[in-house]
Amino acid sequence: MTQTDERRPIEITGSARRDLEIADANVQRSAVGLLRTERATVSQAGVGAVFARGDVSLSQGGGRAFVAGGDLRIQQGGGGMFLAGGGAEIDRGGVGTLVALGGVRIDRGGAMIALTPQVEVGEGGIVGLALTPRLTVRPGGRVVVGPAQAALAGVVAGLVAGGIALLVRGARRSRG
């Protein structure tokens, strides 16, 4: 079931919906499969996927995939893949993969992978793999693999793959 309303923000509370398409969404204490909107606020709710042209705010909830054309803010929530056309902020939450075109700030939360122009990891924050040219780790923050280690791992993996290819090629030539 698809619901469309371009006139005013819609509040979805205490219900389950499979598919929604509305101008501005305020989803509270609900479950929604797919939400297409201009801007979204998700609070104490679960959403399979959100596709928003503007900003998305997630508070005490979660979802599998969030795509925001603007900024993305997560507070006490999280999910799988988060894509932001602007910046992103995580406070006491976490994501699997975070890709943002703007800067990212993580406090008391984490991201398994962060791909962005700038990452700031604050107190209690953690990033598994930070793929960024500008990384700031504040006291109490942690990055497991930063840009330098990721580049080194890529070079080593490339050399190993090249060596294996040469060995396979040499073995084929000697047989044939």
C-alpha positions in Angstrom: 0.0 0.0 0.0 1.4 3.4 -1.0 0.2 6.6 0.6 1.0 9.9 -1.0 0.4 13.4 0.6 2.3 16.4 -0.6 0.5 19.0 1.6 2.0 18.7 5.1 4.3 16.6 7.3 2.7 13.3 8.2 3.2 11.6 11.5 3.1 7.8 11.5 2.7 6.5 15.1 2.1 3.0 16.5 1.4 1.3 13.2 3.1 -1.0 10.7 3.3 0.0 7.0 4.9 -1.8 4.1 5.5 1.1 1.8 5.1 4.9 2.3 5.7 7.8 0.0 5.1 11.2 1.7 6.5 14.7 1.6 7.8 14.9 5.2 7.8 11.9 7.5 7.8 11.7 11.3 7.8 8.0 12.1 7.4 7.2 15.8 7.0 3.8 17.5 6.2 2.2 14.2 7.5 -0.3 11.7 7.8 0.7 8.0 9.3 -1.4 5.2 10.2 1.3 2.7 9.9 5.1 3.2 10.3 7.6 0.3 10.2 11.2 1.4 11.7 14.7 1.3 12.8 14.7 4.9 12.5 12.0 7.6 12.5 11.8 11.4 12.5 8.3 12.7 12.1 7.9 16.4 11.7 4.7 18.4 10.9 2.9 15.2 12.2 0.4 12.7 12.5 1.1 9.0 13.7 -1.3 6.4 14.9 1.5 4.1 14.6 5.3 3.9 15.2 7.2 0.7 15.0 11.0 1.5 15.9 13.9 -0.8 16.8 16.0 2.3 17.9 15.4 5.9 17.3 12.3 7.9 17.3 12.0 11.7 17.2 8.7 13.5 16.7 8.5 17.3 16.3 5.3 19.3 15.5 3.3 16.3 17.1 1.5 13.4 16.9 0.3 9.9 18.7 -1.7 7.2 19.5 1.2 4.8 19.2 5.0 5.0 19.9 7.2 2.0 19.8 11.0 2.7 20.3 13.6 0.0 21.2 16.0 2.9 22.6 15.5 6.4 22.2 12.4 8.5 22.0 12.4 12.3 21.9 9.3 14.4 21.3 9.4 18.2 21.0 6.1 20.1 20.2 4.2 16.9 21.8 2.5 14.0 21.6 0.0 11.2 23.3 -1.4 8.1 24.2 1.0 5.3 23.9 4.7 5.6 24.6 7.1 2.7 24.5 10.9 3.1 24.8 13.6 0.4 25.9 16.0 3.2 27.5 15.3 6.6 26.8 12.7 9.2 26.8 12.7 13.0 26.6 9.6 15.2 26.0 9.9 19.0 25.6 6.7 21.0 24.8 4.7 17.9 26.4 2.7 15.2 26.3 1.7 11.5 27.9 -1.0 9.4 28.9 1.2 6.4 28.8 4.9 6.4 29.4 6.9 3.2 29.1 10.7 3.3 30.0 13.5 1.0 30.5 15.8 3.9 32.3 15.5 7.2 31.5 12.8 9.8 31.6 13.1 13.6 31.2 10.0 15.8 30.9 10.3 19.6 30.2 7.3 21.9 29.3 5.2 18.9 30.8 3.6 15.9 31.0 2.6 12.2 32.5 -0.5 10.8 33.5 1.3 7.6 33.5 5.1 7.1 34.2 6.5 3.6 34.1 10.3 3.7 36.2 13.4 3.1 36.7 13.9 6.8 36.1 11.8 10.0 36.3 13.0 13.6 36.2 10.3 16.2 35.4 11.6 19.6 35.4 10.1 23.1 33.9 6.6 23.1 33.8 6.5 19.3 35.3 3.8 17.2 35.8 3.2 13.5 36.9 -0.1 12.1 38.1 1.1 8.7 38.4 4.8 8.1 38.8 5.6 4.4 39.3 9.4 4.5 42.0 11.9 3.6 41.4 13.8 6.9 41.2 11.8 10.1 41.0 13.3 13.6 41.0 11.0 16.6 40.2 12.8 19.9 41.2 11.4 23.3 39.1 8.3 24.0 38.4 7.7 20.3 39.7 4.8 18.4 40.3 3.8 14.7 41.3 0.2 14.1 42.6 0.7 10.5 43.2 4.2 9.2 44.0 5.5 5.7 47.7 4.7 5.9 47.2 1.1 7.0 44.4 0.6 4.4 46.8 1.8 1.6 49.5 -0.5 2.9 47.1 -3.4 3.0 46.0 -2.6 -0.6 49.6 -2.6 -1.8 50.4 -5.9 0.0 47.2 -7.5 -1.4 48.1 -6.3 -4.9 51.7 -7.7 -4.7 50.4 -11.1 -3.4 47.7 -11.3 -6.1 50.4 -10.3 -8.7 52.8 -13.0 -7.4 50.1 -15.7 -7.5 49.2 -14.7 -11.1 52.8 -15.0 -12.1 53.1 -18.4 -10.5 50.0 -19.6 -12.3 51.1 -18.3 -15.6 54.6 -19.9 -15.2 52.9 -23.3 -14.3 50.7 -23.1 -17.4 53.7 -22.4 -19.6 55.7 -25.3 -18.3 52.8 -27.7 -18.9 51.9 -26.6 -22.3 
